[in-house]
Structure formats: C-alpha cells, structure tokens
Amino acid sequence: MRINTEPGRISALEAKSLAQWIAFAPFVFQASVVMRDRGLLAGIDAAGEAGIAAQQLADQAGLSLYGTRVLLDFGVDIGLVEESDGAYVLGKTGYFILNDDMTRVNMDFTRDVCYQALGALDESIQDGKPRGLAALGDWDNLYDGLTSLPGSASESWFSFDHFYSDRVFDEFLPVVFATPVKEILDIGGNTGRWAQRCLAHDPQVRVTIMDLPQQLAVARKNIAAAGYSDRFNEYPLDVLR
C-alpha cells in the first residue's frame, strides 16, 4: 500500500497520526489476525446489522469475556468493527480482513513466513545476509529450504506465491504460444504449475524445468500426477550461485 506523503498533501496532524499507526502496527496486525482466526469477525459478520453482544460473541468463540472485550475495543479503534449500544457489527475493513482472498494470503504470509524473521532486519541490512532466515531453518537462502519449511510456513508461502503467479497464466499463455513453440525452458519452475499449464495448453510442447533438486522433486510429482511426464524434463541447477 502506497501512502501519499508528497509535500502539501498531508497535514502535520495527519502525519503524526500516521506515525502512531506505524508505532503500533505490530499490535494492529496481531489483533486483527487473532480476531480473524478465533472466529470473532465471522461471528460479528453472521449477526448482520443487528450486531452481537460481547458476552454472546465470547461464548461462541470459547474465549473469556475479558479477552473478547480487549480485542473488540482494539477492533473498534482500528476500524475492524463498530459498536453501538453494546452491539458490535462488522466494519468495512473487518469485512475485507475476513473475506478478501488477497488480504488473507498476505496476512498468512506475513505471520507465518516473515513476522519472526523481521526481528533480524537491522542485522540483515548491516551484513547483507538473510539473518532472519534462522527463524525458519538453517539454509543459505530461503529457496534452499522451500520444501522443508516448518509448519504453516510452507502452506502460507506457496499460497502467497501461487496467488500472485497463477492469476497471470491465462494472460501469458496466448503470448507464449502466439508462434509455434516446441520446447520451453522454465527457469525457477517451483512446483511446476506453469509447466503444467503449458503442457495442457499444447499437446506437442515439451517443458524443461531448471530449479533446485528438491524443487524438481515436487514438480516431478505434480506433473506426473497430471499425466504429462512423457513431455517433461529436468535440469537441476541453483541459479542463484
């Protein structure tokens, strides 16, 4: 998100308010994620325009009334929910936190892949090395460990990656196949999703993926499951070295 901070476009009061938002941004993020994942936003959404009381919401979510109120008060302050006479309704921002696919993918990626590692940002900038990567595993770079990411980090990484790559495949296919194509070299083919789309698009084309051995193993499995192994080749190589 780009915030317009050109001279004359933002007042001193607005700038100071934005500075406070930045200062408390980690709290905003964590509270929003908890309200989403604990079902508070969904419970408020289900109540519709009538709204829902804090106690009823706490009972639905299996949380204490105190904890629920802490989150609700914060949610009101940051615009996720609105309160009137003790009844809470979902705000516009809360709606997108709950229902928007892009927002969900971005939040999960930030929480599961980046959040803990960001604590080492200063050291990483100083040394020119991914010092925060140690939060996920002992690798030289993230791509070495993509197939070994712990817990939900793997799911969140690939959901993020696929969300932004898959949506352009339909636009790219006519461009790539505008003239006859016999072979395609897919550099950094990841899990083989683009390769599969190419193989499905043209029954004659052959695709070679150049990637790390561990990534090729995943791509090989996926392409075999799709029935395209006879037109698929591998070229193991670390393109970053």
VEXNUTI-123775 format. One line per field, with one value per residue: residue number from 0; residue in one letter; x, y, z of N, C-alpha, C, O, CB in turn. Coordinates in pm, whole numbers, plus 50000, padded with zeros to 5 digits. Glycine has a CB too. Example, Ala and Ser with C-alpha at 12.3 -4.5 7.8 and 13.67 -1.06 7.14 Angstrom:
BEGIN
num	(0,1)
residuo	(a,s)
neast	(51319,51285)
nnorth	(49431,49775)
nup	(50780,50708)
caeast	(51230,51367)
canorth	(49550,49894)
caup	(50780,50714)
ceast	(51320,51290)
cnorth	(49670,50003)
cup	(50780,50787)
oeast	(51424,51341)
onorth	(49668,50114)
oup	(50846,50804)
cbeast	(51131,51408)
cbnorth	(49553,49940)
cbup	(50905,50572)
This chain:
BEGIN
num	(0,1,2,3,4,5,6,7,8,9,10,11,12,13,14,15,16,17,18,19,20,21,22,23,24,25,26,27,28,29,30,31,32,33,34,35,36,37,38,39,40,41,42,43,44,45,46,47,48,49,50,51,52,53,54,55,56,57,58,59,60,61,62,63,64,65,66,67,68,69,70,71,72,73,74,75,76,77,78,79,80,81,82,83,84,85,86,87,88,89,90,91,92,93,94,95,96,97,98,99,100,101,102,103,104,105,106,107,108,109,110,111,112,113,114,115,116,117,118,119,120,121,122,123,124,125,126,127,128,129,130,131,132,133,134,135,136,137,138,139,140,141,142,143,144,145,146,147,148,149,150,151,152,153,154,155,156,157,158,159,160,161,162,163,164,165,166,167,168,169,170,171,172,173,174,175,176,177,178,179,180,181,182,183,184,185,186,187,188,189,190,191,192,193,194,195,196,197,198,199,200,201,202,203,204,205,206,207,208,209,210,211,212,213,214,215,216,217,218,219,220,221,222,223,224,225,226,227,228,229,230,231,232,233,234,235,236,237,238,239,240)
residuo	(m,r,i,n,t,e,p,g,r,i,s,a,l,e,a,k,s,l,a,q,w,i,a,f,a,p,f,v,f,q,a,s,v,v,m,r,d,r,g,l,l,a,g,i,d,a,a,g,e,a,g,i,a,a,q,q,l,a,d,q,a,g,l,s,l,y,g,t,r,v,l,l,d,f,g,v,d,i,g,l,v,e,e,s,d,g,a,y,v,l,g,k,t,g,y,f,i,l,n,d,d,m,t,r,v,n,m,d,f,t,r,d,v,c,y,q,a,l,g,a,l,d,e,s,i,q,d,g,k,p,r,g,l,a,a,l,g,d,w,d,n,l,y,d,g,l,t,s,l,p,g,s,a,s,e,s,w,f,s,f,d,h,f,y,s,d,r,v,f,d,e,f,l,p,v,v,f,a,t,p,v,k,e,i,l,d,i,g,g,n,t,g,r,w,a,q,r,c,l,a,h,d,p,q,v,r,v,t,i,m,d,l,p,q,q,l,a,v,a,r,k,n,i,a,a,a,g,y,s,d,r,f,n,e,y,p,l,d,v,l,r)
neast	(50085,50066,50123,50027,50257,50348,50483,50269,50046,49965,49870,50029,49912,49789,50016,50140,49951,49966,50224,50186,50026,50208,50385,50239,50181,50252,50082,49833,49833,49862,49638,49433,49471,49423,49155,49039,49115,49020,48753,48600,48550,48400,48180,48068,48008,47815,47606,47497,47325,47202,47384,47600,47635,47908,47937,47789,47935,48179,48108,48045,48295,48445,48602,48726,48525,48662,48898,48778,48660,48885,48995,48779,48753,48994,48958,48753,48886,49071,48914,48802,48565,48242,48070,47762,47553,47633,47627,47796,47903,48022,48285,48387,48659,48706,48546,48693,48926,48823,48701,48834,49039,49302,49388,49383,49576,49804,49822,49858,50101,50269,50252,50328,50561,50724,50712,50844,51105,51152,51248,51518,51588,51746,52004,52028,52030,52261,52460,52413,52300,52060,51969,51745,51643,51708,51502,51334,51484,51800,51953,52124,51985,51638,51522,51661,51541,51271,51113,51120,51011,50890,50589,50300,50425,50510,50270,50162,50358,50352,50086,50082,50271,50150,49911,49974,50106,49958,49734,49811,49860,49668,49677,49936,49968,49855,50039,50290,50246,50192,50334,50449,50563,50804,50964,51004,51190,51169,51272,51340,51110,50961,50687,50591,50357,50315,50444,50274,50043,50130,50187,49935,49807,49922,49945,50175,50402,50713,50845,51105,51216,51421,51571,51624,51727,51554,51321,51260,51188,50939,50798,50817,50661,50407,50362,50369,50142,49953,49971,50166,50429,50575,50646,50808,51104,51400,51630,51861,51974,52122,52027,52098,52359)
nnorth	(49881,50214,50519,50850,51087,51326,51659,51898,51745,51616,51682,51815,51706,51479,51344,51295,51130,50912,50834,50733,50518,50359,50311,50144,49935,49651,49559,49613,49440,49181,49168,49181,48945,48754,48808,48737,48461,48342,48346,48567,48785,48653,48573,48819,48911,48725,48799,49016,49327,49369,49320,49197,49101,49138,48931,48718,48678,48604,48361,48211,48197,48067,48203,48409,48665,48896,48882,48883,49135,49299,49256,49341,49613,49711,49642,49815,50059,50041,50016,49773,49673,49802,49970,49995,50083,49858,49655,49485,49536,49438,49622,49796,49752,49531,49350,49297,49191,48954,48832,48877,48734,48804,48963,48775,48588,48752,48826,48579,48500,48704,48659,48382,48337,48568,48729,48667,48655,48917,49049,49044,49226,49463,49362,49204,49395,49531,49332,49234,48989,48718,48721,48680,48444,48229,48189,48019,47807,47634,47745,47865,48040,48127,47974,47737,47599,47569,47339,47238,47395,47486,47376,47579,47759,47668,47616,47875,48018,47902,47945,48222,48263,48124,48261,48508,48439,48245,48380,48518,48339,48273,48500,48497,48262,48286,48469,48343,48125,48241,48216,47915,47677,47455,47367,47454,47628,47645,47850,47832,47686,47609,47458,47349,47443,47636,47502,47281,47409,47494,47248,47138,47316,47293,47003,46911,47040,47043,47061,47184,47208,47420,47414,47396,47075,46969,47114,47034,46772,46799,46925,46726,46521,46644,46696,46441,46336,46477,46365,46422,46339,46230,46438,46599,46737,46761,46995,47018,47284,47548,47857,48085,48075)
nup	(50000,49906,50057,50022,50064,49969,49965,50111,50072,50295,50624,50923,51150,51044,50960,51205,51321,51148,51208,51466,51406,51268,51478,51643,51478,51485,51690,51582,51362,51483,51654,51467,51320,51521,51584,51345,51315,51547,51514,51577,51406,51210,51361,51428,51175,51096,51258,51139,51062,51303,51497,51765,52105,52339,52530,52419,52188,52297,52415,52187,52064,52249,52433,52704,52857,52919,52758,52507,52505,52516,52262,52104,52176,52078,51815,51742,51760,51549,51332,51249,51352,51451,51715,51888,52141,52288,52103,51847,51516,51192,51047,50742,50686,50846,50711,50478,50587,50677,50451,50204,49962,49881,50096,50303,50216,50213,50485,50613,50499,50594,50872,50909,50762,50755,50993,51246,51155,51078,51296,51279,51088,51092,51141,50914,50707,50777,50747,50496,50453,50485,50779,50937,50847,50999,51173,51047,50943,50887,50641,50346,50183,50135,49932,49927,50128,50074,50038,50286,50478,50800,50967,50929,50768,50519,50377,50376,50238,49976,49909,49895,49690,49473,49451,49339,49108,48960,48863,48640,48443,48245,48089,47997,47846,47573,47475,47493,47325,47085,46853,46691,46928,47037,47247,47591,47831,48162,48394,48728,48808,49026,49179,48951,48833,48628,48422,48396,48300,48050,47927,47922,47759,47504,47329,47211,47295,47477,47804,48003,48329,48512,48813,49173,49303,49503,49461,49205,49251,49371,49163,48967,49078,49084,48812,48707,48828,48692,48447,48253,48226,48014,47851,47992,48125,48334,48476,48695,48887,49071,49036,49166,49234)
caeast	(50000,50143,50057,50070,50322,50408,50470,50142,49935,49931,49889,50115,49832,49775,50147,50162,49860,50025,50340,50138,49980,50328,50440,50159,50145,50253,49962,49722,49840,49837,49499,49348,49485,49356,49011,49001,49134,48939,48613,48527,48499,48296,48063,48009,47952,47693,47500,47437,47307,47155,47501,47611,47692,48040,47924,47745,48048,48278,48057,48058,48436,48511,48700,48677,48463,48768,48980,48696,48643,49013,49004,48673,48788,49101,48899,48680,48985,49140,48816,48756,48426,48176,47989,47652,47469,47678,47619,47909,47881,48147,48319,48430,48793,48688,48489,48799,49013,48754,48652,48915,49142,49435,49422,49412,49705,49910,49834,49916,50242,50340,50259,50392,50691,50808,50699,50952,51233,51168,51323,51660,51601,51860,52125,52033,52072,52400,52550,52382,52267,51926,51986,51617,51609,51729,51373,51266,51570,51943,51983,52192,51878,51506,51488,51719,51457,51129,51043,51137,50961,50818,50450,50215,50506,50511,50139,50144,50450,50305,49959,50122,50337,50054,49807,50020,50156,49856,49635,49859,49884,49575,49722,50067,49963,49844,50162,50396,50214,50149,50403,50470,50664,50832,51021,51008,51276,51107,51377,51275,50975,50890,50613,50552,50221,50321,50477,50152,49952,50184,50170,49792,49766,49971,49977,50301,50515,50790,50888,51215,51224,51552,51549,51695,51684,51439,51204,51230,51120,50798,50741,50807,50546,50285,50346,50335,50003,49870,49982,50249,50569,50643,50691,50870,51245,51453,51767,51892,52074,52094,52050,52147,52502)
canorth	(50000,50338,50632,50974,51176,51437,51787,51967,51652,51560,51781,51772,51620,51350,51279,51246,51016,50801,50789,50649,50393,50280,50271,50035,49844,49509,49530,49614,49317,49062,49168,49152,48803,48678,48824,48657,48318,48296,48346,48685,48860,48573,48579,48951,48916,48643,48868,49114,49465,49372,49318,49092,49147,49083,48804,48616,48652,48529,48224,48145,48176,47992,48290,48481,48793,48998,48874,48924,49281,49360,49252,49424,49754,49741,49631,49940,50166,50030,50016,49641,49658,49921,49938,50085,50032,49725,49558,49501,49500,49434,49739,49766,49692,49397,49266,49253,49102,48825,48771,48903,48632,48865,49003,48654,48535,48843,48819,48449,48506,48790,48595,48251,48335,48688,48809,48642,48687,49062,49096,49050,49310,49553,49282,49161,49511,49559,49228,49196,48847,48693,48675,48636,48312,48132,48164,47913,47691,47658,47742,47985,48128,48068,47877,47608,47531,47580,47212,47195,47499,47425,47406,47651,47847,47612,47641,48018,48061,47860,48014,48357,48253,48083,48363,48616,48387,48172,48469,48573,48231,48283,48610,48464,48151,48330,48540,48244,48036,48320,48150,47774,47651,47312,47341,47567,47616,47718,47873,47854,47635,47593,47333,47300,47484,47697,47395,47204,47486,47490,47112,47118,47406,47243,46861,46878,47110,46980,47161,47153,47298,47439,47456,47315,46934,46944,47170,46947,46652,46836,46947,46596,46451,46711,46679,46300,46318,46537,46282,46484,46301,46197,46560,46682,46713,46834,47044,47064,47391,47660,47975,48194,48059)
caup	(50000,49898,50123,49959,50160,49896,50037,50093,50058,50425,50729,51033,51237,50975,50963,51341,51340,51073,51284,51576,51345,51243,51607,51700,51370,51523,51768,51486,51284,51564,51700,51351,51291,51626,51568,51228,51334,51661,51476,51624,51290,51147,51447,51413,51039,51093,51331,51050,51106,51442,51584,51864,52232,52368,52600,52323,52099,52376,52429,52057,52031,52355,52496,52821,52825,52926,52637,52393,52510,52480,52116,52046,52194,51983,51682,51717,51741,51420,51224,51207,51394,51503,51834,51919,52250,52330,51993,51756,51376,51116,50967,50606,50689,50901,50606,50388,50665,50689,50327,50085,49944,49878,50232,50380,50171,50259,50630,50649,50458,50689,51004,50914,50694,50771,51114,51341,51090,51067,51411,51241,50970,51106,51123,50774,50628,50812,50697,50359,50455,50541,50917,50992,50794,51106,51237,50972,50923,50867,50498,50295,50137,50154,49827,49963,50226,50043,50056,50425,50567,50912,50998,50834,50682,50385,50315,50356,50132,49844,49883,49854,49559,49371,49436,49251,48980,48886,48803,48512,48347,48131,48003,47939,47751,47433,47436,47475,47213,46969,46742,46727,47030,47052,47379,47684,47949,48273,48493,48857,48784,49152,49193,48819,48795,48495,48327,48372,48216,47914,47876,47897,47651,47375,47346,47145,47355,47583,47902,48095,48444,48574,48952,49272,49300,49590,49395,49090,49301,49389,49030,48901,49135,49040,48667,48686,48868,48587,48328,48149,48247,47888,47784,48096,48155,48448,48469,48830,48894,49160,48952,49250,49260)
ceast	(50088,50062,50113,50126,50393,50386,50337,50023,49890,49963,49980,50039,49814,49906,50175,50073,49914,50146,50298,50089,50098,50385,50368,50119,50151,50130,49840,49718,49801,49693,49404,49352,49410,49204,48959,49004,49053,48790,48533,48469,48387,48167,47991,47942,47820,47576,47433,47424,47260,47272,47496,47679,47824,48030,47883,47859,48155,48236,48074,48203,48509,48620,48640,48616,48569,48851,48905,48681,48772,49026,48899,48705,48896,49047,48819,48778,49050,49044,48770,48608,48374,48086,47881,47564,47505,47671,47729,47870,48014,48166,48367,48568,48787,48632,48600,48900,48954,48734,48742,49031,49283,49480,49458,49549,49820,49931,49899,50065,50323,50359,50348,50533,50781,50816,50815,51087,51258,51244,51472,51683,51724,51991,52140,52081,52220,52496,52527,52350,52131,51933,51856,51576,51624,51600,51298,51351,51713,51978,52056,52093,51745,51476,51549,51626,51309,51051,51051,51088,50876,50671,50373,50294,50505,50381,50121,50235,50392,50169,49985,50180,50236,49947,49849,50073,50044,49761,49680,49878,49795,49615,49852,50059,49948,49969,50272,50372,50162,50214,50431,50587,50681,50881,51024,51103,51218,51211,51312,51130,50894,50818,50558,50415,50218,50352,50353,50055,49998,50162,50025,49745,49803,50015,50109,50422,50582,50841,51000,51214,51367,51529,51635,51643,51560,51311,51162,51155,50971,50730,50719,50683,50415,50257,50311,50188,49907,49880,50069,50397,50644,50694,50762,51015,51289,51596,51801,52003,52028,52127,52101,52297,52579)
cnorth	(50124,50449,50760,51068,51290,51567,51854,51876,51593,51663,51726,51677,51482,51272,51221,51125,50892,50745,50699,50514,50301,50227,50150,49930,49696,49469,49522,49482,49195,49055,49132,49004,48719,48689,48745,48508,48261,48301,48467,48764,48785,48577,48711,48964,48841,48712,48976,49252,49475,49375,49207,49146,49076,48946,48691,48579,48571,48384,48147,48107,48092,48071,48356,48613,48903,48998,48920,49075,49354,49367,49341,49572,49797,49738,49755,50052,50161,50010,49880,49622,49793,49879,50042,50019,49888,49618,49589,49453,49509,49562,49698,49699,49551,49300,49212,49163,48962,48756,48785,48805,48691,48905,48882,48597,48621,48835,48688,48445,48589,48722,48471,48248,48449,48745,48790,48683,48837,49121,49110,49139,49401,49479,49238,49274,49540,49461,49193,49048,48826,48637,48624,48497,48203,48101,48049,47789,47732,47641,47870,48087,48054,47957,47739,47528,47532,47452,47162,47301,47438,47467,47476,47743,47799,47643,47789,48071,48027,47922,48156,48355,48221,48189,48468,48566,48324,48264,48527,48465,48244,48395,48575,48357,48196,48402,48440,48159,48112,48270,48006,47756,47500,47279,47470,47534,47706,47732,47912,47809,47604,47458,47281,47344,47550,47592,47312,47278,47484,47352,47082,47201,47353,47098,46819,46937,47025,47091,47106,47256,47300,47492,47370,47172,46908,47002,47086,46822,46679,46854,46816,46520,46511,46689,46534,46275,46375,46462,46336,46445,46278,46319,46655,46639,46801,46878,47100,47168,47497,47788,48094,48186,48053)
cup	(50000,49962,50065,50065,50089,49974,50006,50084,50192,50532,50837,51126,51174,50978,51101,51369,51269,51146,51400,51523,51318,51374,51665,51595,51408,51604,51677,51410,51367,51613,51586,51316,51394,51612,51448,51260,51449,51632,51520,51507,51220,51229,51437,51276,51032,51163,51247,51111,51250,51539,51686,51989,52259,52436,52506,52229,52170,52391,52298,52028,52135,52424,52620,52776,52824,52798,52513,52388,52474,52328,52050,52058,52095,51841,51644,51684,51602,51303,51175,51237,51442,51618,51855,52024,52286,52223,51891,51615,51302,51036,50829,50604,50744,50799,50516,50460,50667,50554,50203,50074,49947,50018,50316,50343,50223,50409,50674,50615,50556,50823,51003,50856,50739,50913,51211,51282,51081,51185,51383,51120,50977,51081,50977,50683,50652,50745,50550,50346,50521,50683,50978,50946,50899,51181,51171,50955,50895,50720,50459,50242,50146,50055,49854,50054,50195,50068,50199,50524,50677,50918,50889,50743,50538,50312,50283,50246,49994,49809,49833,49713,49449,49347,49333,49117,48897,48809,48669,48406,48223,48035,47931,47831,47605,47383,47404,47350,47091,46841,46785,46824,47044,47192,47460,47798,48056,48384,48626,48852,48908,49157,49060,48771,48656,48389,48295,48281,48071,47850,47843,47778,47513,47390,47281,47217,47463,47675,47988,48206,48496,48715,49043,49271,49385,49532,49275,49133,49320,49254,48957,48948,49084,48892,48633,48720,48764,48455,48217,48157,48117,47814,47880,48117,48271,48422,48607,48830,48994,49084,49033,49275,49129)
oeast	(50176,49946,50235,50052,50488,50285,50297,49909,49786,50069,50006,50096,49822,49907,50228,50116,49908,50168,50365,50107,50092,50428,50430,50033,50062,50080,49755,49612,49716,49632,49307,49248,49341,49133,48847,48906,49021,48709,48411,48353,48289,48058,47868,47833,47725,47460,47324,47500,47277,47259,47398,47770,47848,48107,47938,47877,48215,48319,48115,48231,48623,48720,48518,48650,48566,48872,48961,48687,48769,49063,48928,48686,48889,49085,48818,48755,49080,49086,48706,48534,48451,48032,47905,47506,47417,47704,47751,47813,48105,48075,48386,48591,48855,48667,48600,48954,49027,48749,48725,49112,49373,49595,49554,49628,49920,50045,49985,50145,50433,50467,50435,50615,50901,50918,50878,51172,51373,51297,51543,51787,51798,52078,52251,52161,52294,52599,52612,52372,52090,51905,51858,51483,51561,51589,51210,51299,51743,52027,52051,52114,51742,51411,51496,51632,51228,50937,50995,51122,50797,50635,50380,50237,50501,50382,50071,50196,50385,50141,49919,50142,50237,49898,49768,50082,50036,49712,49598,49909,49842,49590,49875,50136,50024,50001,50340,50466,50095,50156,50435,50695,50584,50844,51042,51098,51218,51236,51240,51039,50775,50882,50486,50363,50127,50294,50330,49992,49917,50123,49995,49655,49726,50113,50150,50534,50518,50875,50991,51213,51426,51476,51709,51525,51471,51203,51043,51070,50887,50619,50616,50610,50323,50143,50234,50119,49794,49805,50050,50481,50765,50776,50773,51044,51226,51674,51774,52113,51909,52244,52143,52356,52701)
onorth	(50137,50472,50778,51123,51347,51583,51866,51923,51527,51725,51606,51580,51380,51150,51110,51030,50781,50624,50601,50411,50180,50112,50064,49846,49620,49357,49435,49421,49116,48948,49060,48943,48623,48589,48693,48437,48142,48263,48471,48805,48845,48584,48717,49020,48887,48685,49023,49289,49579,49425,49131,49228,48966,48856,48581,48462,48481,48294,48031,48000,48050,48015,48357,48666,48992,49103,48986,49136,49459,49470,49408,49648,49905,49820,49795,50129,50265,49988,49871,49563,49885,49768,50162,49913,49807,49502,49704,49346,49580,49607,49579,49603,49462,49182,49093,49070,48863,48635,48710,48795,48634,48885,48887,48562,48569,48836,48688,48393,48550,48725,48458,48165,48430,48803,48888,48738,48879,49232,49181,49129,49414,49528,49234,49251,49571,49501,49130,48989,48908,48519,48534,48438,48098,47996,47989,47677,47851,47536,47970,48208,47932,47858,47638,47405,47499,47455,47057,47294,47347,47578,47438,47801,47879,47690,47824,48159,48113,47947,48204,48436,48285,48204,48510,48643,48347,48228,48580,48496,48227,48386,48618,48361,48149,48397,48452,48127,48055,48281,47978,47812,47427,47176,47579,47424,47829,47638,48011,47884,47575,47354,47181,47287,47523,47593,47277,47218,47474,47343,47010,47161,47366,47071,46704,46888,46947,47200,46994,47376,47195,47601,47283,47150,46834,46946,47069,46771,46595,46806,46796,46463,46439,46667,46509,46202,46327,46491,46302,46513,46303,46307,46775,46520,46903,46808,47217,47144,47531,47823,48194,48278,48040)
oup	(50085,49926,50061,50146,50143,50041,49890,50087,50199,50531,50843,51176,51244,50996,51112,51434,51322,51147,51430,51587,51343,51382,51728,51621,51369,51589,51693,51396,51326,51612,51606,51287,51358,51626,51450,51236,51449,51717,51503,51511,51176,51173,51436,51264,50969,51131,51280,51201,51313,51651,51692,51979,52207,52403,52513,52196,52112,52379,52299,51974,52112,52468,52637,52671,52739,52737,52426,52282,52410,52272,51951,51964,52036,51757,51528,51591,51545,51190,51071,51158,51470,51620,51842,52000,52312,52249,51854,51598,51345,50965,50802,50530,50694,50799,50481,50400,50660,50545,50107,50166,50008,50055,50394,50431,50271,50457,50761,50692,50596,50881,51090,50895,50758,50949,51253,51352,51077,51176,51454,51055,50880,51009,50924,50593,50558,50691,50487,50240,50604,50705,51061,51002,50891,51246,51232,50954,50881,50678,50530,50256,50163,50089,49809,50057,50282,50114,50232,50642,50650,50880,50772,50650,50445,50199,50176,50169,49906,49692,49741,49628,49343,49234,49251,49022,48777,48702,48594,48291,48110,47915,47818,47734,47521,47265,47302,47278,47005,46733,46905,46805,47060,47250,47407,47854,48043,48458,48635,48888,48900,49142,49057,48675,48577,48281,48179,48194,47979,47734,47748,47704,47418,47459,47295,47200,47532,47630,48040,48181,48521,48734,48998,49240,49343,49552,49248,49060,49290,49232,48892,48868,49046,48851,48540,48649,48749,48361,48100,48099,48110,47723,47854,48127,48302,48356,48634,48780,49000,49070,48975,49331,49130)
cbeast	(49904,50179,50078,49954,50422,50349,50585,50148,49974,50009,49755,50167,49696,49729,50257,50136,49719,50065,50420,50025,49903,50434,50434,50034,50235,50379,49941,49735,49980,49932,49462,49392,49634,49400,48976,49094,49280,48970,48549,48618,48612,48343,48103,48115,48052,47720,47556,47304,47209,47067,47516,47688,47594,48118,47823,47624,48106,48296,47909,48005,48506,48567,48749,48791,48352,48859,49029,48559,48595,49132,48989,48540,48836,49217,48810,48593,49092,49240,48870,48837,48412,48096,48078,47570,47322,47599,47478,48032,47773,48149,48424,48433,48889,48598,48386,48871,49032,48622,48522,48967,49120,49435,49306,49302,49710,49877,49697,49842,50254,50265,50120,50308,50671,50757,50569,50954,51236,51033,51303,51713,51476,51861,52123,51895,51986,52419,52535,52495,52377,51849,52042,51511,51697,51834,51287,51226,51518,52028,51853,52290,51905,51400,51534,51854,51477,51111,51099,51283,50879,50886,50445,50111,50650,50534,50026,50171,50588,50295,49871,50224,50445,49988,49776,50127,50265,49776,49603,49989,49860,49433,49740,50160,49848,49724,50207,50405,50112,50182,50537,50495,50624,50935,51164,50866,51425,50978,51476,51283,50982,50790,50499,50556,50164,50426,50588,50083,49941,50333,50223,49710,49829,50088,49866,50298,50469,50908,50769,51353,51125,51641,51398,51680,51795,51464,51232,51358,51182,50786,50832,50934,50550,50293,50473,50426,49977,49910,49849,50238,50576,50550,50574,50792,51332,51445,51786,51932,52097,52176,51922,52074,52529)
cbnorth	(50001,50372,50626,51041,51097,51448,51881,52050,51539,51427,51824,51894,51683,51371,51378,51357,51049,50846,50909,50720,50421,50365,50386,50091,49867,49477,49637,49732,49298,49059,49306,49235,48762,48728,48972,48687,48289,48379,48227,48774,48889,48427,48554,49062,48857,48508,48930,49067,49534,49251,49450,48970,49122,49179,48817,48666,48785,48593,48226,48235,48308,47866,48398,48506,48827,48973,48732,48857,49324,49279,49109,49393,49780,49641,49510,49978,50158,49915,50088,49532,49550,49995,49928,50120,50041,49682,49561,49424,49592,49312,49824,49894,49777,49402,49345,49374,49156,48844,48827,49047,48559,48987,49079,48548,48527,48986,48833,48335,48563,48922,48557,48151,48341,48793,48775,48495,48627,49128,49004,48909,49395,49617,49159,49112,49634,49553,49104,49231,48765,48597,48787,48732,48279,48183,48290,47964,47605,47563,47725,47947,48177,48175,47928,47629,47590,47621,47107,47164,47604,47461,47488,47730,47855,47461,47593,48094,47995,47709,48017,48415,48145,47952,48430,48695,48284,48085,48581,48647,48096,48306,48737,48419,48059,48422,48637,48153,47933,48468,48225,47691,47715,47268,47283,47600,47654,47643,47984,48001,47515,47707,47351,47156,47580,47810,47305,47172,47630,47524,47011,47155,47543,47331,46778,46926,47243,46895,47206,47150,47256,47536,47445,47377,46846,47003,47314,46909,46606,46965,47039,46512,46455,46860,46722,46209,46384,46682,46259,46633,46176,46119,46631,46672,46738,46749,47153,46946,47455,47650,48014,48195,47933)
cbup	(50122,49751,50278,49883,50247,49754,50001,49973,49963,50451,50789,51112,51265,50830,50924,51444,51289,50933,51337,51653,51212,51169,51705,51765,51253,51603,51877,51388,51227,51684,51758,51230,51287,51766,51552,51109,51356,51783,51529,51709,51192,51130,51590,51431,50938,51158,51458,51005,51016,51470,51654,51808,52348,52457,52713,52242,52048,52515,52471,51947,52016,52300,52397,52923,52926,53049,52617,52398,52648,52540,52067,52113,52339,51999,51675,51841,51848,51425,51113,51275,51505,51391,51959,51793,52212,52445,51925,51807,51310,51024,51037,50522,50774,51021,50522,50328,50809,50755,50295,50086,49813,49785,50295,50358,50017,50219,50696,50577,50316,50707,51050,50843,50544,50682,51184,51382,50950,51055,51527,51212,50952,51247,51215,50730,50662,50964,50780,50269,50530,50451,51003,50955,50674,51204,51235,50838,50809,50955,50415,50185,49991,50143,49692,50032,50356,49900,49962,50453,50488,51042,51118,50909,50735,50390,50406,50485,50149,49837,50010,49953,49564,49412,49570,49320,49005,48980,48899,48533,48413,48181,48086,48048,47787,47418,47548,47598,47256,46991,46703,46601,47168,46950,47367,47739,47916,48326,48446,48897,48703,49172,49291,48820,48899,48492,48385,48504,48267,47914,47977,48021,47671,47322,47289,47002,47414,47525,47991,48021,48556,48489,48991,49413,49348,49729,49351,49017,49434,49473,48947,48927,49288,49070,48593,48771,49003,48566,48275,48159,48332,47799,47719,48228,48031,48575,48356,48917,48753,49294,48880,49381,49344)
